[in-house]
Structure formats: C-alpha cells, structure tokens
Amino acid sequence: MALYLIRHLEPSGARGVCYGRRDLACDPQTLASGAAAILARLPGGALADAALFTSPLSRCRALAQALVGPHAPSVAEELIELDFGAWEGIRWDALPRDELDAWARDVWHHRPGGGESAAMVEERWRRWYDRVASLNSASIVAVTHAGVIRTALASIGVLARADAARASIAFGSVYAIEPPACGLPTHIPQPRGVRPCATL
C-alpha cells in the first residue's frame, strides 16, 4: 500500500496569520489550477483504486473533491490541522515572543496557544493510519495540513522531531510514503518528484 499525503492549497487571507483550524477557503482559480498540478504530479493510476480521505476543513475538502470528481472523499477528523488555541487568527509577528520561545524549546510536547501539541497530533495520526492500513486498497490518499504532514514524517523518522516545526511543507505538495524496506531518506522530500520510502 502506498500512502500519499497532500497539503491543501493556499487559502485566501492566510498569509502571515496563524490560522490553524480556522476554516479558510481557497478561491476557485487557485483550486482549479492547483488540483490540475497535483493530478499531473501523482503517479498514473494512483487515484484509480485509491481510498481518498480529507480533513474536515473546507480548504482540504474542496481539493479532495476536485481530485476525485464525482466520487465523495471520506472525511477523517484525525486529519484536521493542529489546534493553536488562543493563537488562532493572530498574525505570527504579533504573538508574544516568550510564548514562541517556549514552543521552540519543546516543539513536540508544548501546546501552542494552549491548544494541541505535536504529540497529540501524532496520537490521532497513528489512530487514523492504523484504521486505514487494514483497507484492501492499493493506495491511500489523504488531503491534510502542514502540521499533520510534519508530524507524520517525524513519526516515521523522516524528520527529527525537534526540527519538525521548522520543516517547510509547501501548499499543494505531495509526499509519498511506500512500504518497501528501502531505508529512510535523510532529507525532506520536495514537492516535485522526491518520494520518501519508509515503513510505518
């Protein structure tokens, strides 16, 4: 089973803002062009017999729907973005420096804004993966968020947990995690063509 993790496209009004679970939508032009680019990047036939899952937030659901056409993707609450608590909706440059520093000192267990820690995201990510791993499907496709993708990659050793929060996960990027035991990569896969081979 191959697992493809796709980050949503850039939503309107998101730049410079800690938006986390705020339900920001993508404009139609961004959605159409971004979906076409992702379809071109996915291996041929990857979606044909795939089980497609999405975060409940509209920026993910709209992209998932655009990828599968008339079929309905399955909504998975576990794929929702990290909850930033009191930081939600505030510009990153307006957040208190001491709170940002506290998060930087322990990115895995600190709860930014009193919301959710990366360790808590990992717990629900594992719960979701354990559930879908038993499906009789050639591939699993999940449209989700940067926080979930960082946590997933750190969870399997592709990223160091201490570095996860600083890892760049581009809008519309695709990360492929495949089961053959070919060893773990030492770098983060980039949006164009690099596919980590790792065992979950």
Beta strands, then each sheet from edge to edge (+ up, - down):
strand 1: 2-7
strand 2: 17-18
strand 3: 50-54
strand 4: 74-75
strand 5: 90-91
strand 6: 139-144
strand 7: 174-177
sheet 1: 4+ 3+ 6+ 1+ 7-
sheet 2: 2+ 5-
end
